[in-house]
Amino acid sequence: MTTIQIAPAARQRLLPPETGRAGFADALRSEFTKIRSTRSTYWTLFALIVVCIGIGALASAGTASHPNGVSRASFDATQQSLAGLYVGQLVIAALGALTITSEYATGMIRTSLAVQPRRGVVFAAKGVVFAVVTLITGLVASFGSFFVGQAILSPHHLSATLGQPNVLRAVIGGALFLTACGMLAYGLGAILRHTAAAISAAIGLLFVLTVLVQFLPSSWQNSLDKWMPALAGSQVWATKVTEGAHQFPAWGGFAVLAGWAAVAIFAGLVLFRTRDA
């Protein structure tokens, strides 16, 4: 039998070219495939939209049923229609935590890091994909809540339009608020690596801590309220400042919420890079 020898140079021409190590774009595509192939993601995002629009419609209907008791000078029709964001923040926080903790629960994180050993790239790709998906969903929920709420309030001449001062900022701010809450939970998920613990911590920071502060003396409340992540962040989806409220202005309040999220994400990244999977 005759053996055909292939010269090294010819062998190199027959092999496919090296593509190099996986980059950030590859990690983005991988994370997008993961998040859209999970059925629970669709249901959670759908629930977020339904909750935001539904609660906003109920809040607007409650006001519309007693229009004579409304002080038109201080009434914020935009904020009223976006009332569902108070519950929506908890829904998106659960998904934010699950985005990273689910891989620890299934052991899939080891496979992800075997394919892409650069942990910072994996962590960043997960965060970017989740943030984009949340922002788009949040825009749908915010604009949907606004239009439904204003349709309910309009017959009583209590409605607002996107062209009025601060209204468009508030509606878009609602989506930014949800995104920041989700990213806060994402960072907590990376820190705790356990779904129930991460969701509990997120709810504690966004909801329970806000409630507990209300039991403190008023002088303490005035100092602490502006630093509570959910309270501070909610200023970005309000068009009017409540008289006597001790809060930062819209973007200042959102910066406080974003700062909480940034601290959680940074701590999560450090631990993600240093701990064993």
C-alpha positions as CSV (number, residue, x, y, z in Angstrom):
1,M,0.0,0.0,0.0
2,T,1.4,3.4,-0.9
3,T,1.2,6.1,1.7
4,I,0.8,9.6,0.5
5,Q,2.9,12.1,2.4
6,I,1.6,15.7,2.6
7,A,4.3,18.4,3.0
8,P,3.9,20.7,6.0
9,A,3.3,23.7,3.8
10,A,0.5,21.8,1.9
11,R,-1.0,20.6,5.2
12,Q,-1.2,24.2,6.4
13,R,-3.1,25.2,3.3
14,L,-5.6,22.4,3.8
15,L,-6.4,23.3,7.4
16,P,-9.0,26.0,8.1
17,P,-7.5,29.3,9.2
18,E,-7.2,30.0,12.9
19,T,-10.0,32.3,14.1
20,G,-8.3,33.3,17.4
21,R,-9.9,33.3,20.8
22,A,-13.5,34.2,21.4
23,G,-14.0,38.0,21.7
24,F,-16.6,40.2,23.3
25,A,-18.8,40.1,20.3
26,D,-18.9,36.3,20.4
27,A,-19.7,36.5,24.1
28,L,-22.6,38.9,23.4
29,R,-24.0,36.5,20.8
30,S,-23.7,33.6,23.3
31,E,-25.4,35.4,26.1
32,F,-28.2,36.6,23.8
33,T,-28.8,33.0,22.7
34,K,-29.0,31.9,26.3
35,I,-31.4,34.6,27.4
36,R,-33.8,34.2,24.4
37,S,-33.7,30.4,24.6
38,T,-35.0,30.4,28.1
39,R,-38.8,30.3,28.2
40,S,-39.0,31.8,31.7
41,T,-37.4,35.0,30.4
42,Y,-40.3,35.6,28.0
43,W,-42.9,35.0,30.7
44,T,-41.1,37.2,33.2
45,L,-40.8,40.1,30.7
46,F,-44.4,39.6,29.6
47,A,-45.5,39.7,33.3
48,L,-43.5,42.9,33.8
49,I,-45.4,44.6,31.0
50,V,-48.8,43.3,32.2
51,V,-48.1,44.3,35.8
52,C,-46.9,47.8,34.9
53,I,-49.8,48.6,32.5
54,G,-52.4,46.9,34.7
55,I,-51.5,48.6,38.0
56,G,-51.0,51.9,36.2
57,A,-54.5,51.5,34.7
58,L,-56.0,50.7,38.1
59,A,-54.3,53.7,39.7
60,S,-55.6,56.0,37.0
61,A,-59.1,54.6,37.2
62,G,-59.1,55.1,40.9
63,T,-58.3,58.8,40.4
64,A,-60.8,59.1,37.5
65,S,-63.6,57.8,39.7
66,H,-63.2,60.7,42.1
67,P,-62.0,63.6,39.9
68,N,-63.4,66.3,42.2
69,G,-61.1,65.3,45.0
70,V,-58.0,65.9,42.9
71,S,-55.8,68.9,43.3
72,R,-55.0,69.8,39.7
73,A,-52.0,72.0,40.7
74,S,-50.1,69.1,42.3
75,F,-51.6,66.1,40.5
76,D,-49.0,64.3,38.5
77,A,-50.9,62.4,35.8
78,T,-47.7,60.8,34.3
79,Q,-46.5,59.4,37.7
80,Q,-50.0,58.1,38.4
81,S,-50.1,56.2,35.2
82,L,-46.6,54.7,35.9
83,A,-47.6,53.5,39.4
84,G,-47.1,49.9,38.2
85,L,-43.3,50.5,38.2
86,Y,-43.4,50.1,42.0
87,V,-44.2,46.4,41.5
88,G,-42.4,46.1,38.2
89,Q,-39.1,46.8,39.9
90,L,-39.5,43.6,41.9
91,V,-40.3,41.6,38.8
92,I,-37.2,42.8,36.9
93,A,-35.1,42.4,40.0
94,A,-36.0,38.7,40.1
95,L,-35.0,38.3,36.4
96,G,-31.7,40.2,37.0
97,A,-30.7,37.9,39.8
98,L,-31.7,34.8,37.7
99,T,-29.6,36.0,34.8
100,I,-26.4,34.9,36.6
101,T,-27.5,32.7,39.5
102,S,-29.3,30.2,37.3
103,E,-25.9,29.3,35.7
104,Y,-24.5,28.6,39.2
105,A,-27.5,26.5,40.1
106,T,-27.2,24.3,37.0
107,G,-23.4,24.3,36.8
108,M,-23.5,25.8,33.3
109,I,-21.2,28.6,34.5
110,R,-18.3,26.1,34.3
111,T,-19.1,25.5,30.6
112,S,-19.4,29.2,29.9
113,L,-16.0,29.9,31.5
114,A,-14.4,26.9,29.7
115,V,-15.5,28.4,26.3
116,Q,-14.6,32.0,27.4
117,P,-11.9,31.9,30.1
118,R,-11.8,35.7,30.4
119,R,-14.3,36.1,33.2
120,G,-14.6,39.9,32.8
121,V,-15.8,39.4,29.3
122,V,-18.4,36.9,30.3
123,F,-19.6,39.1,33.2
124,A,-19.8,42.2,31.0
125,A,-21.6,40.4,28.1
126,K,-24.2,39.0,30.5
127,G,-24.8,42.5,31.9
128,V,-25.0,44.2,28.6
129,V,-27.4,41.8,27.1
130,F,-29.6,41.8,30.1
131,A,-29.5,45.7,30.3
132,V,-30.5,46.0,26.6
133,V,-33.4,43.5,26.9
134,T,-34.6,45.2,30.1
135,L,-34.4,48.7,28.6
136,I,-36.4,47.7,25.5
137,T,-39.0,45.9,27.6
138,G,-39.1,48.8,30.1
139,L,-39.8,51.3,27.2
140,V,-42.7,49.1,26.1
141,A,-44.1,48.9,29.6
142,S,-43.6,52.7,30.4
143,F,-45.1,54.0,27.1
144,G,-47.9,51.4,27.3
145,S,-48.7,52.4,30.9
146,F,-48.6,56.1,30.0
147,F,-51.0,55.9,27.1
148,V,-53.5,53.6,28.8
149,G,-53.4,55.8,31.9
150,Q,-53.9,59.0,30.0
151,A,-56.8,57.5,28.0
152,I,-58.5,56.8,31.3
153,L,-57.8,60.2,32.8
154,S,-58.6,62.2,29.6
155,P,-62.4,62.3,29.9
156,H,-62.0,64.1,33.2
157,H,-59.4,66.6,31.8
158,L,-56.7,65.2,34.1
159,S,-54.4,63.7,31.5
160,A,-51.0,64.8,30.3
161,T,-49.3,64.7,26.9
162,L,-45.8,63.8,25.8
163,G,-45.2,67.4,24.7
164,Q,-45.7,68.8,28.2
165,P,-42.7,69.7,30.3
166,N,-40.8,66.7,31.8
167,V,-43.4,64.2,30.6
168,L,-41.3,62.4,27.9
169,R,-38.3,62.4,30.3
170,A,-40.5,60.8,32.9
171,V,-41.8,58.0,30.6
172,I,-38.3,57.2,29.3
173,G,-37.0,57.5,32.9
174,G,-39.4,54.8,33.9
175,A,-37.6,52.4,31.6
176,L,-34.2,53.6,32.9
177,F,-35.5,53.0,36.4
178,L,-36.4,49.4,35.7
179,T,-33.1,48.8,34.0
180,A,-31.1,50.2,37.0
181,C,-33.2,48.0,39.4
182,G,-32.5,44.9,37.3
183,M,-28.7,45.7,37.1
184,L,-28.7,46.2,40.9
185,A,-30.1,42.7,41.3
186,Y,-27.6,41.3,38.7
187,G,-24.8,42.6,40.8
188,L,-26.3,41.1,43.9
189,G,-26.7,37.8,42.1
190,A,-23.0,37.8,41.2
191,I,-22.1,38.5,44.8
192,L,-24.4,35.9,46.4
193,R,-24.5,33.3,43.7
194,H,-27.8,31.9,45.1
195,T,-31.1,32.8,43.5
196,A,-33.3,33.0,46.6
197,A,-30.6,35.0,48.5
198,A,-30.1,37.5,45.6
199,I,-33.8,38.1,45.0
200,S,-34.3,38.5,48.8
201,A,-31.4,41.0,49.0
202,A,-32.8,43.0,46.0
203,I,-36.3,43.1,47.4
204,G,-34.8,44.1,50.8
205,L,-32.9,47.1,49.3
206,L,-35.6,48.2,46.9
207,F,-38.7,47.7,49.0
208,V,-38.3,46.6,52.6
209,L,-35.6,49.1,53.4
210,T,-37.8,51.9,52.0
211,V,-40.7,50.8,54.3
212,L,-38.5,50.5,57.4
213,V,-37.2,54.0,57.0
214,Q,-40.7,55.3,57.3
215,F,-40.8,54.2,60.9
216,L,-37.9,56.4,61.9
217,P,-38.3,59.9,63.3
218,S,-39.1,62.5,60.6
219,S,-35.8,64.2,60.9
220,W,-34.1,60.9,60.1
221,Q,-36.4,60.2,57.3
222,N,-35.7,63.5,55.7
223,S,-32.0,62.6,55.7
224,L,-32.3,59.0,54.6
225,D,-35.1,59.0,52.1
226,K,-33.1,60.7,49.4
227,W,-30.5,57.9,49.6
228,M,-32.9,55.0,49.4
229,P,-32.4,53.4,46.0
230,A,-36.1,53.0,45.0
231,L,-37.3,56.3,46.4
232,A,-34.4,58.2,44.9
233,G,-34.7,56.5,41.5
234,S,-38.5,57.0,41.3
235,Q,-37.9,60.8,41.0
236,V,-36.9,60.3,37.4
237,W,-40.4,59.2,36.4
238,A,-42.2,62.1,38.2
239,T,-42.9,65.4,36.5
240,K,-43.7,67.4,39.6
241,V,-41.9,67.8,42.9
242,T,-44.0,67.1,45.9
243,E,-44.0,70.1,48.2
244,G,-41.9,69.4,51.3
245,A,-40.3,66.3,49.8
246,H,-36.7,65.9,50.8
247,Q,-35.5,64.4,47.6
248,F,-32.9,65.0,44.9
249,P,-34.1,66.3,41.5
250,A,-35.0,63.8,38.8
251,W,-31.5,62.9,37.4
252,G,-29.9,63.4,40.8
253,G,-32.2,60.8,42.3
254,F,-31.6,58.4,39.4
255,A,-27.9,58.9,39.9
256,V,-28.3,57.6,43.5
257,L,-30.0,54.4,42.2
258,A,-27.4,54.0,39.5
259,G,-24.7,54.4,42.1
260,W,-26.2,51.6,44.2
261,A,-26.3,49.4,41.1
262,A,-22.7,50.3,40.1
263,V,-21.4,49.4,43.6
264,A,-23.2,46.0,43.4
265,I,-21.9,45.3,39.9
266,F,-18.3,46.3,40.7
267,A,-18.3,44.1,43.8
268,G,-19.9,41.3,41.8
269,L,-17.3,41.6,39.1
270,V,-14.4,41.4,41.6
271,L,-15.8,38.3,43.2
272,F,-16.7,36.7,39.9
273,R,-13.1,37.1,38.7
274,T,-11.5,35.9,42.0
275,R,-13.7,33.0,43.3
276,D,-13.9,29.5,41.9
277,A,-16.9,28.7,39.7
